[in-house]
Amino acid sequence: TTVIDSLQRAGAERVMVALCNEWSRLGHHVTLITLAPRKAGEFELDPKVARVALNIRLPHSKFEAIRSVTREVFGVRRAIVRSHPDVVLSFNDVTNVKTLLATSTTRIPVFVAEHGNPLVLSPPPIWDRLRKWTYGRAAGIVMLTEDARVWAQQAFPHTPSVVMPNPIRPVCDGPALSFGAPTIVAIGRLCDQKGFDILIQAFEQCAAKLPDWQVAIVGSGPLRGQLEQQAVAAGL
């Protein structure tokens, strides 16, 4: 059984769907639980993967936020127990905390995976404190890099940790992209934490020395228009 906040088109969600689809293809019984309801534009799951989408109303006040989190924790618990899992895998810090709280009185092994950089990004303070309290109960912690694993080992010395890079799928058949010039390609979601604005600033400083080179940023996200304006303003 796996748990993640949603199946919106982002990196951790893509990895979760890829893993669930592959496990299902190999003959395992897989349940995927999302805290968010189903939405259009989600990554496509193998039909054999059981999807449980909790439909918790978004909070508008602190009191409603407490009620919402409580409902999420109990909803995750019910869904996990009903799936009769051998093991649970949860993705992302806040969801990991909720999953560990939901399974605290069970004997089901729960592995948690961090898909951000904990050396730079931390969850909101209350969730950071809860993470320090709950991660010690996890069966294991999965990190993306060795530096992150060292962080986990120091923060949670009694919980096993391992580095497991994101999987990649074989390149699809079809025409290759051709940029017509030496090109630096940056791929990712167009949001603040990816730092594409820094890439544009850096290339602006050296573009005159590299007249034959160009930068291609591939992706979608809320900062697309802002990044386009930044590139135009920089004369790139």
Protein Blocks (a to p, Z undefined) as FASTA:
>chain_A
ZZdfblcdcfklmmmmmmmmmmmmnopacddddfbdcdehiacddfklccddddddddfb
fklmmmmmmmmmmmmmmmmmmnopabdcdehjklmmmmmmmmmmpcbdcddddfbdfklb
ccdfklmmmmmmmmmmpgbdcdfbfklmmmmmmmmmmbccdddddddddddedddddehi
acddddddddfklommmmmmmmmmmmmmmmmbccddedddjklmmmmmmmmmnoZZ
